[in-house]
């Protein structure tokens, strides 16, 4: 938007219309607003038109007087040339006065007043023209032609004035619309300013609340820092006490270590004494016992260690006897052999328990099979006894040979099923 326009394209002033280059000095016209300035410009143009019409009327009246004066002279009336010159000078002075009156023409402060003034001046001009026509009676065709031309000019000037009035009305309406739009814009800006003020107040309230929250957090952090400082002081005191207790305990452990060192020296002396005693005992042993002892005390090879289990190797590794070749001593080997024997015995016991359980299961199976066989034989004997008793009853009832053959086939079938272990609980219908 050029020139600070608010959307109407004519700047901030509501009367920003195109200006005429003609500059006239009308000090009595108020210059309060742009609209008055525009009206002043158009009033000046209209006033110039009226002045021009008055000037033309004065020229025509002078020409008419001269022609009448010449006509009178032609008719035999002698006029004084000094009087004619005086009249001409007076007419010239009237023209000059009319020209100078351009600076003192009364101009209305509104369009309606300007229109009234223009109509009044126009009536005055017409009245003068009509008076001149009545006085002089159109002395010649040249005068009539001048008057008609003057009327046409006046009509043209009147049309131009009307057009200017219409344009002024349009400009006034446009200025009114612009003023209304600017008022609306001012209202919008005022509402926006109020909204911005409310927003600023909200922001200030939020800032105050944020400041209060920050102060609370700072106070909390200050309290936490003081609490941590006290906790650090307490922990330092605690660690100092622990260090003192550890120093006391370390001194006690040094005393214990001194005692243990003395005990180890005593044990080393006793170990030397035991070795001497062992050598004396070995000297007293027989040859076979010595060979057995040497076999047990000889160092084991890598292949011998492959036969040991992890538990036996752990027993061998637990030996701490000081030997020159870092091999386990005979007591460790004896303990490992003992662990091996114990493991073998445990395996043997587990195997015997397993065989015992299997034997119990087998006995139970045989017992169930024997009982089943007894029940089967019992059922078979009962059936045979029933078949042996039934023929005697059949003879008394005079049964036929075919029925006997059927019963014999049924008995044979039952025996075959019982022998092959088929179904024993199916009941045959022998009736």
SULURSUL-V894387 format. One line per field, one symbol per residue. ss: DSSP state (A for helix, B for strand, O for the rest). psi: psi as a letter, one per 30 degrees, with the letter a starting at -180 (. if undefined). burial: 1 if it has 16 or more other ideal C-beta (glycine too) atoms within 10 Angstrom, else 0. A space follows every 10 residues. Layout:
ss->???
psi->???
burial->???
This chain:
ss->OAAAOOOOOO OOOOOOOOOO OOOOOOOOOO OOOAAAAAAA AAAAAAAAAA AAAAAAAAAA AAAAAAAAAA AAAAOOOOOO AAAAAAAAAA AAAAAAAAAA AAAAOOOOOO AAAAAAAAAA AAAAAAAAAA AAAAAAOOOO AAAAAAAAAA AAAAAAAAAA AAAAAAAAAA AAAAAAAAAA AAAAAAAAAA AAAAAAAAAA AAAAAAAAAA AAAAAAAAAA AAAAAAAAAA AAAAAAAAAA AAAAAAAAAA AAAAAAAAAA AAAAAAAAAA AAAAAAAAAA AAAAOOAAAA AAAAAAAOOO OAAAAAOOOA AAAAAAAOOO OOOOOOOOOA AAAAAAAAAA AAAAAAAAAA AAAAAAAAAA AAAAAAAAAA AAAAAAAAAA AAAAAAAAAA AAAAAAOOOO AAAAAAAAAA AAAAAAAAAO OOOOOOOOOO O
psi->kkggkgffgg aekfhilkkl fkjkjjffkk heleeeeeee eeeeeeeeee eeeeeeeeee eeeeeeeeee eeeffgkklk feeeeeeeee eeeeeeeeef fefgkkklgl eeeeeeeeee eeeeeeeeee eeeeefhiel feeeeeeeee eeeeeeeeee eeeeeeeeee eeeeeeeeee eeeeeeeeee eeeeeeeeee eeeeeeeeee eeeeeeeeee eeeeeeeeee eeeeeeeeee eeeeeeeeee eeeeeeeeee eeeeeeeeee eeeeeeeeee eefflleeee eeeeeefkkk leeefffkle eeeeeeffkg kjlegglkle eeeeeeeeee eeeeeeeeee eeeeeeeeee eeeeeeeeee eeeeeeeeee eeeeeeeefe eeeeefghll eeeeeeeeee eeeeeeeeeg hakfgkkkjg .
burial->0000010101 1011111000 0001000010 0001111111 1111011011 1011011101 1111100110 0000000000 0000000000 1000000000 0100101100 1001101100 1100100010 0100010000 0010011001 0001001000 1001100100 1100100110 0100000000 0000000000 0000000000 0000000000 0000000000 0000000000 0000000000 0000000000 0000000000 0000000000 0000000000 0000000000 0000000100 0100110010 0000001111 0110110011 0000000000 0000000000 0000000000 0000000000 0010000000 0000000000 0000001000 1001000100 0000000000 0
